Amino acid sequence: MYPSNKKKKVWREEKERLLKMTLEERRKEYIRDYVSLSTILSWKEEMKSKGQNDEENTQEAPQMKKSLSEKVSLYRGDITLLEVDAIVNAGTKAL
């Protein structure tokens, strides 16, 4: 077997192993602290905790405001500690 094929096989086996694990089993394998997404407030929850209303802080259409504010969270900190499967940079390089 060629080295690249062996790496693919090992990767697939590891993927299968991880997919079969429960959340608690996966957490036992973490080598450092983590930030669970359940601890990060949505934009809507954040505004409520600050005593502010969405209408005061956004200029979007009413039907979009509710769904967006419930889906978006603002996080300031080390994103590599977030308990997520992947981190993707979708930014573009300015020319």
C-alpha distances in whole Angstrom, upper triangle without the diagonal:
4,7,8,6,6,10,11,10,12,15,15,16,18,20,21,22,24,25,27,29,32,34,35,32,30,33,33,30,31,32,35,38,37,40,40,41,43,45,46,49,48,51,53,53,54,57,58,58,59,62,62,61,59,61,63,59,58,59,57,58,59,56,53,54,54,50,49,51,49,46,46,46,47,45,45,43,40,38,34,36,37,35,33,29,29,32,32,34,36,38,39,40,43,44
4,6,5,6,9,10,11,12,14,16,17,19,20,21,23,25,26,28,29,33,34,36,32,30,33,33,30,31,31,34,37,36,39,39,40,43,44,44,47,47,49,52,52,52,55,57,57,58,61,60,60,57,60,61,58,56,57,55,56,57,55,52,53,53,49,48,50,48,45,45,44,45,43,44,41,38,36,33,35,35,34,32,28,28,30,30,32,33,36,36,37,40,41
4,5,5,6,9,10,11,12,14,15,17,18,20,21,23,24,26,27,31,32,33,30,28,31,30,27,28,28,30,33,33,36,36,37,40,42,42,45,45,47,50,50,50,53,54,54,55,58,57,57,55,58,59,55,54,55,53,54,55,53,50,51,51,47,46,47,46,43,42,42,42,40,40,38,34,33,29,32,32,31,29,26,25,27,28,29,31,33,34,34,38,39
4,5,5,6,9,10,11,12,14,15,16,18,20,21,22,25,26,30,30,32,29,27,29,30,26,27,27,30,32,32,34,34,35,38,40,39,42,42,44,47,47,47,50,52,51,53,56,55,54,52,55,56,52,50,52,50,51,52,50,47,48,48,44,43,44,43,39,39,39,39,38,38,36,33,30,28,30,30,29,27,24,23,25,24,26,28,30,31,31,35,36
4,5,5,6,9,10,11,12,14,15,17,18,20,21,23,25,28,29,31,28,26,29,29,26,27,28,31,33,33,35,35,35,38,40,40,43,43,45,47,47,48,51,52,52,54,56,55,55,52,55,56,53,51,53,50,51,52,50,47,48,48,44,43,45,43,40,40,40,41,39,40,38,34,32,29,31,31,30,27,24,23,26,26,28,30,32,33,34,37,38
4,5,5,6,9,10,11,12,14,15,17,18,20,21,23,27,28,29,26,24,27,27,24,25,26,29,31,31,33,34,34,37,39,39,42,42,45,47,47,47,51,52,52,53,56,55,55,53,56,57,54,52,54,51,53,53,51,48,49,48,45,44,45,44,40,40,40,40,38,39,37,33,31,28,30,30,29,27,23,23,26,26,29,31,33,34,35,39,40
4,5,5,6,9,10,11,12,14,15,16,18,20,21,25,26,27,24,22,25,25,21,22,23,26,28,28,30,30,31,34,36,36,39,39,41,44,44,44,47,49,48,50,53,52,52,49,52,53,50,49,50,48,49,50,48,45,46,45,42,41,42,40,37,37,36,37,35,36,33,30,28,24,26,27,25,23,20,20,22,23,25,27,30,31,32,36,37
4,6,5,6,9,10,10,12,14,15,16,19,20,24,25,27,24,22,25,25,22,23,24,27,29,28,30,30,30,33,35,35,38,38,40,42,43,43,46,47,47,49,52,51,50,48,51,52,49,47,48,46,47,48,46,43,44,43,40,39,40,39,35,35,35,36,34,35,33,30,27,25,27,26,25,22,19,19,21,22,24,26,29,30,31,35,36
4,5,5,6,9,10,11,12,14,15,17,19,22,24,26,23,21,24,24,21,23,24,27,29,29,31,30,31,34,36,36,39,39,42,44,44,44,47,49,48,50,53,52,52,49,52,54,51,49,51,48,49,50,47,44,46,45,41,40,42,40,36,37,37,38,36,37,35,32,29,26,28,28,26,24,20,21,24,24,27,29,32,33,35,39,40
4,5,5,6,9,10,11,12,14,16,17,21,22,23,20,18,21,21,18,20,21,24,26,26,28,28,29,32,34,34,37,38,40,43,42,42,46,47,46,48,51,51,51,48,52,53,49,48,50,48,49,49,47,44,45,44,41,40,41,39,36,36,35,36,34,35,33,29,27,24,25,25,23,22,18,19,22,23,26,28,31,33,34,38,40
4,5,5,6,9,10,11,12,14,16,19,20,22,19,17,20,20,17,18,19,22,24,23,25,25,26,29,31,31,34,34,37,39,39,39,42,44,43,45,48,47,47,45,48,49,46,44,46,44,45,46,43,40,41,40,37,36,37,35,32,32,32,33,31,32,30,26,24,21,22,22,20,18,15,16,19,20,23,25,28,29,31,35,37
4,5,5,6,9,10,11,13,15,18,19,21,19,17,20,21,18,20,21,24,26,25,27,26,26,29,31,32,34,34,37,39,39,40,43,44,44,46,48,48,47,45,48,49,46,45,46,44,45,45,43,40,41,40,36,36,37,35,32,32,32,34,32,34,32,29,26,23,24,24,21,19,16,17,20,21,24,26,29,31,33,37,38
4,5,5,6,9,10,11,13,16,18,20,17,15,19,19,16,18,20,23,25,25,27,26,27,29,31,32,35,35,38,40,40,41,44,45,44,46,49,49,49,46,50,51,48,47,49,46,47,47,45,42,43,42,38,38,39,36,33,34,34,35,33,35,33,29,27,24,25,24,22,20,17,18,22,23,27,29,32,34,36,40,41
4,5,5,6,9,10,11,14,16,17,14,12,16,16,13,15,17,20,22,21,23,23,24,26,28,29,32,33,35,38,37,37,41,42,41,43,46,46,46,44,47,48,45,44,46,44,45,45,43,40,41,39,36,35,36,34,31,31,31,32,30,31,29,26,24,20,21,21,18,17,14,16,19,21,24,27,30,32,34,37,40
4,5,5,6,9,10,13,14,17,14,12,15,17,14,15,18,20,22,20,22,21,22,24,26,27,30,30,33,35,34,35,38,39,39,41,44,43,43,41,44,45,43,41,43,41,42,42,39,37,37,36,33,32,33,31,28,29,28,30,28,30,28,25,22,20,20,19,17,15,11,13,17,19,22,24,28,30,32,36,38
4,5,5,6,9,12,14,16,14,13,16,17,15,17,20,23,24,22,24,23,23,25,28,29,31,32,35,36,36,37,40,41,40,43,45,45,45,43,46,47,45,43,45,43,43,43,40,38,39,37,34,34,35,32,29,30,30,32,30,32,31,28,25,23,23,22,19,17,14,16,20,22,26,27,31,33,35,39,41
4,6,5,7,10,13,14,11,10,14,14,12,15,17,20,22,21,23,21,23,24,27,28,31,32,35,37,36,37,40,41,40,42,45,45,45,43,46,48,45,44,46,44,45,44,42,40,40,38,35,35,36,33,30,31,30,32,30,32,30,27,25,22,22,21,18,17,14,17,21,23,27,29,32,35,37,40,43
4,5,5,8,10,12,9,7,11,12,10,12,15,17,19,17,19,18,19,21,23,24,27,28,31,33,32,33,36,37,36,39,41,41,41,39,43,44,41,40,43,40,41,41,39,36,37,35,32,31,32,29,27,27,27,28,26,28,26,24,21,19,18,17,14,13,11,14,18,20,24,26,29,32,34,38,40
4,6,8,10,12,11,9,13,15,13,15,18,20,21,19,20,18,19,20,23,24,27,27,30,32,31,32,36,36,36,38,41,40,40,38,41,43,40,39,41,39,40,39,36,34,35,33,30,30,31,28,25,26,26,28,27,29,28,25,22,20,20,18,15,14,11,14,18,20,24,26,29,32,34,38,41
4,7,10,12,10,10,13,14,14,16,19,22,22,21,22,20,21,22,25,26,29,29,33,34,33,34,38,38,37,40,42,42,42,40,44,45,43,42,44,42,42,42,39,37,37,35,32,32,33,30,28,29,29,31,29,32,30,28,25,23,22,21,17,16,14,18,21,24,28,29,33,36,38,42,44
4,7,8,6,6,10,11,11,13,16,18,19,18,19,17,19,19,22,24,26,27,31,32,31,32,36,36,35,38,40,41,41,39,43,44,42,41,43,41,42,41,39,37,37,35,32,32,32,29,27,28,27,29,27,29,28,25,23,21,20,19,15,15,14,17,21,23,27,29,32,36,38,41,44
4,5,5,6,9,10,11,13,17,18,18,16,17,15,16,17,19,21,24,25,29,30,28,30,33,33,32,35,37,38,38,37,40,42,39,39,41,39,40,39,37,35,35,32,30,30,30,27,25,26,25,27,26,28,26,25,23,21,19,18,14,14,14,18,21,24,28,30,33,36,38,42,45
4,5,5,6,9,10,11,15,16,15,13,14,11,13,13,16,18,20,22,25,27,25,26,30,30,29,32,34,35,35,34,37,38,36,36,39,37,38,37,34,33,32,30,27,27,27,24,22,23,22,24,22,24,23,21,19,18,16,14,10,11,12,16,18,22,25,27,30,34,36,39,42
4,5,5,6,9,10,14,15,14,13,14,12,15,14,16,19,22,24,27,29,26,28,31,31,29,32,35,36,36,36,39,40,38,38,41,39,40,39,37,35,35,32,30,30,29,26,25,26,24,26,24,25,24,22,21,19,17,15,12,14,15,18,21,24,28,30,33,36,39,42,45
4,5,5,7,9,13,15,15,14,16,15,17,18,19,22,25,27,30,32,30,31,34,34,33,36,38,39,40,39,42,43,41,41,44,42,43,42,40,38,37,35,33,33,32,29,27,28,27,28,26,27,25,23,22,20,17,17,13,15,15,18,21,25,28,31,33,37,39,42,45
4,5,5,7,11,12,13,12,14,13,15,16,18,20,23,25,28,30,28,29,32,33,32,34,37,37,38,37,40,41,39,38,41,39,41,40,38,36,35,33,31,30,30,27,25,26,24,25,23,25,22,20,18,16,14,14,10,12,11,15,18,21,24,27,30,33,35,38,41
4,5,5,9,10,9,9,11,10,13,14,15,18,21,23,27,28,26,27,30,31,29,32,34,35,36,35,39,39,37,37,40,39,40,39,38,35,34,33,30,30,29,26,25,25,23,24,21,22,20,18,17,15,12,12,9,12,12,16,18,21,24,27,30,33,35,38,41
4,6,8,10,11,11,14,14,17,18,19,21,25,27,30,32,30,30,34,34,32,35,38,39,40,39,42,43,41,41,44,42,44,43,41,39,38,36,34,34,33,30,28,28,26,27,24,25,23,20,20,17,15,15,13,15,16,18,21,24,27,30,33,36,38,41,44
4,6,9,11,11,15,15,18,19,20,22,26,28,31,33,31,31,35,35,34,36,39,40,41,40,43,44,41,41,44,42,44,44,42,39,39,37,35,34,33,31,29,29,27,27,24,25,22,19,19,16,14,15,12,14,14,17,19,22,25,28,31,34,36,39,42
4,6,7,8,11,12,15,17,18,19,23,25,28,30,29,28,32,33,31,33,36,37,38,37,41,41,38,38,41,40,42,41,40,37,36,35,33,31,31,29,27,26,24,24,21,21,18,16,15,12,10,12,10,12,13,15,16,20,23,26,28,31,33,36,39
4,7,9,13,15,18,20,20,21,25,27,30,32,31,30,34,35,33,34,38,38,40,39,42,42,39,40,43,42,44,44,42,40,39,37,35,34,33,31,29,28,26,25,22,22,18,15,16,12,11,13,12,15,15,17,18,21,24,27,29,32,33,36,39
4,6,10,13,16,18,17,19,22,25,27,30,28,27,31,32,29,31,34,35,37,36,40,39,37,37,40,39,42,41,40,38,36,35,33,32,31,29,27,26,23,22,19,18,15,12,13,10,8,11,11,14,15,16,17,21,22,26,27,31,32,34,38
4,7,10,13,15,14,15,19,22,24,27,25,24,27,28,26,28,31,32,34,33,37,36,34,34,38,37,39,39,38,35,34,33,31,29,28,26,25,23,20,20,16,16,13,11,12,10,7,9,10,13,15,17,17,21,22,26,27,30,32,34,38
4,6,10,12,11,12,16,18,21,23,21,21,25,26,23,25,29,29,31,30,33,33,31,31,34,34,36,35,34,32,30,29,27,26,24,23,21,20,17,17,14,14,11,10,10,8,5,6,6,10,12,14,14,18,20,23,25,28,30,32,36
4,6,9,7,8,12,15,17,20,18,17,21,22,20,22,25,26,27,26,30,30,27,28,31,30,32,32,31,28,27,25,24,22,21,19,18,17,14,13,10,12,10,9,9,9,6,5,6,9,13,14,14,17,19,22,23,27,29,31,35
4,5,6,7,11,13,16,18,16,16,20,21,19,22,24,25,26,25,29,29,27,27,30,29,31,30,29,27,25,23,22,21,19,17,16,15,13,14,12,14,13,13,11,12,9,6,5,8,12,14,14,18,20,22,24,28,30,33,36
4,5,5,8,10,13,15,14,14,18,18,17,20,22,23,23,22,25,26,24,24,27,26,27,26,25,23,21,20,18,17,16,14,12,12,10,11,10,13,13,13,11,12,10,7,6,8,11,13,13,16,18,20,22,26,28,31,34
4,6,7,10,13,14,12,13,17,17,16,19,21,21,22,21,25,26,24,24,27,26,27,26,25,23,21,19,18,17,16,13,13,13,11,13,12,15,15,16,15,16,13,10,10,11,15,16,17,20,22,23,26,29,32,34,38
4,6,10,13,14,11,12,15,15,14,16,19,20,21,21,25,25,23,24,27,26,28,27,26,24,22,20,19,19,16,14,14,14,11,12,10,13,13,14,14,15,13,10,11,13,17,18,18,21,22,24,26,30,32,34,38
4,7,9,11,9,9,13,14,12,14,17,18,19,18,22,22,20,20,24,23,25,24,24,21,19,18,17,15,13,12,11,10,7,8,7,10,11,13,12,15,13,10,11,13,16,17,16,19,20,21,23,26,29,31,34
4,6,8,6,6,9,10,9,12,14,14,15,14,18,19,17,17,21,20,22,21,21,19,16,15,14,13,10,9,10,9,6,8,9,12,14,16,15,18,16,13,14,16,19,20,19,21,22,23,24,27,30,31,35
4,5,5,6,9,10,11,12,14,14,13,12,16,17,14,15,18,17,19,17,17,15,13,11,11,9,7,6,6,6,4,7,10,13,16,18,16,19,18,15,16,16,19,19,18,20,21,21,22,26,29,30,34
4,6,5,6,9,10,11,12,11,11,9,12,13,11,11,14,14,16,15,16,13,10,10,10,8,5,6,8,6,5,7,10,13,16,19,17,21,20,17,19,19,22,21,20,21,21,21,22,25,28,28,32
4,5,5,6,9,10,11,9,8,7,11,12,11,11,14,14,15,13,14,13,9,8,9,9,5,6,9,8,8,11,14,17,20,22,21,24,23,20,21,21,24,24,23,24,24,24,25,28,31,32,35
4,5,5,6,9,10,10,10,10,14,14,13,14,18,18,19,17,17,16,13,11,12,12,8,8,10,10,9,11,13,16,19,21,20,23,22,19,20,21,24,24,23,25,25,26,27,30,33,34,38
4,5,5,6,9,9,10,10,14,13,12,14,17,18,20,18,19,17,14,13,14,13,9,10,12,10,8,9,11,13,16,19,19,22,21,18,20,21,24,24,23,24,24,25,25,29,31,32,36
4,5,5,6,5,6,7,10,10,9,11,15,16,18,16,18,16,13,12,14,13,9,11,13,12,11,11,14,16,19,22,22,25,24,22,23,24,27,27,26,26,26,26,27,30,32,33,36
4,5,5,6,7,9,12,12,12,14,17,18,19,17,18,18,14,13,15,15,11,12,15,14,13,14,16,19,22,25,24,27,26,23,25,25,29,29,28,29,29,29,30,33,36,36,40
4,5,8,10,12,15,14,14,16,20,21,23,21,22,21,17,16,18,17,14,14,16,15,13,14,15,17,20,23,23,26,24,22,23,25,28,29,27,29,29,30,30,34,36,37,40
4,6,9,11,14,12,12,15,19,20,22,21,22,21,18,17,19,18,14,15,18,16,14,14,16,17,20,23,24,27,25,24,25,27,30,30,28,30,30,30,30,33,35,35,39
4,7,10,12,11,12,15,18,20,21,19,21,21,17,16,19,19,15,16,19,18,17,17,19,20,23,27,27,30,29,27,28,29,33,33,31,32,32,32,33,36,38,38,41
4,7,9,7,8,11,14,16,18,16,19,18,14,14,17,16,13,15,18,16,16,16,18,20,23,27,26,30,29,27,28,29,32,32,30,31,31,30,30,33,35,35,39
4,5,6,7,9,12,13,15,13,15,15,11,11,14,14,11,13,16,15,16,16,20,22,25,28,27,31,30,28,29,29,32,32,30,31,31,30,30,33,35,35,39
4,5,5,6,9,10,11,10,12,11,8,8,11,11,8,11,13,13,14,15,18,20,24,27,26,29,29,26,28,27,30,30,28,28,28,27,27,30,32,32,36
4,6,6,7,9,10,8,12,12,8,10,13,13,11,14,16,16,17,18,22,24,27,30,29,33,32,30,31,31,33,33,31,31,30,29,29,31,34,33,36
4,6,8,11,13,12,15,15,11,13,16,15,13,16,18,17,18,18,21,23,26,30,29,33,32,30,32,32,34,34,31,31,30,29,29,31,33,33,36
4,7,9,12,12,15,14,10,12,15,13,11,14,16,14,15,14,18,19,23,26,25,29,29,27,29,29,31,30,28,28,27,26,25,27,30,29,32
4,6,9,10,12,10,7,10,13,10,9,13,15,13,15,15,18,20,24,27,25,29,29,27,29,28,30,29,27,26,25,24,23,25,28,27,31
4,7,9,12,10,8,12,14,12,12,16,17,15,18,18,22,23,27,30,28,32,32,30,32,30,33,31,29,28,27,25,24,26,28,27,30
4,6,8,7,6,10,11,10,10,14,15,14,17,18,21,24,27,30,28,31,32,29,30,29,31,29,27,26,25,23,23,25,28,27,30
4,6,5,6,9,11,10,12,14,16,16,19,20,24,27,30,32,30,34,34,31,32,30,32,31,30,28,28,25,26,27,30,30,33
4,5,5,7,9,10,11,13,15,16,19,21,24,27,30,33,31,34,34,31,32,30,32,32,30,29,29,27,28,30,33,33,36
4,6,6,7,9,11,12,13,15,18,21,24,27,31,32,30,33,33,30,30,29,30,30,29,28,28,26,27,29,33,33,36
4,6,6,6,8,10,11,12,15,18,21,24,27,29,27,30,30,27,27,26,27,27,25,24,25,22,23,26,29,29,32
4,6,5,6,8,10,11,13,16,19,22,25,28,26,29,29,26,27,25,27,27,25,25,25,23,24,26,29,30,33
4,6,5,6,9,10,13,16,19,22,26,28,25,29,28,25,25,24,26,26,25,25,26,24,26,28,31,32,35
4,6,5,6,9,12,15,18,22,25,26,24,27,26,23,23,22,23,23,23,22,23,22,23,26,30,31,34
4,5,5,6,10,12,16,19,22,24,21,24,24,21,22,20,22,21,20,20,20,19,20,23,26,27,30
4,6,6,8,10,14,17,20,22,20,24,23,20,21,20,23,22,21,21,21,21,22,25,28,29,32
4,6,8,11,14,18,21,22,20,23,22,19,19,18,21,21,20,21,22,21,23,26,29,31,34
4,7,10,13,17,19,20,18,20,20,17,17,16,18,18,17,17,18,18,20,23,26,28,31
4,7,10,13,16,18,15,18,18,15,16,15,18,17,16,16,16,16,17,21,24,25,29
4,6,10,13,15,13,16,16,13,14,14,17,16,15,16,16,17,18,21,24,26,29
4,7,10,12,11,15,15,12,15,15,18,17,15,16,16,16,17,20,23,24,28
4,6,9,8,12,11,10,13,13,17,16,13,15,15,17,17,21,23,24,28
4,7,8,12,11,11,14,15,19,17,15,16,16,18,18,21,22,24,27
4,6,9,8,9,13,14,17,16,14,16,16,18,18,22,23,24,28
4,5,6,8,11,13,15,14,12,14,14,17,18,21,22,24,28
4,5,5,9,9,12,10,8,11,11,14,15,19,20,23,26
4,6,8,9,10,9,8,11,12,16,17,20,22,24,28
4,6,9,11,11,10,14,16,19,20,24,25,28,31
4,6,9,9,9,12,15,17,19,23,25,27,31
4,7,9,10,14,16,19,21,25,27,30,33
4,6,7,11,14,16,19,22,25,28,31
4,7,10,14,16,19,22,25,28,31
4,6,10,12,15,19,21,24,27
4,7,10,12,15,18,21,24
4,6,9,12,15,18,21
4,6,9,11,14,17
4,7,10,13,16
4,7,9,13
4,6,9
4,6
4
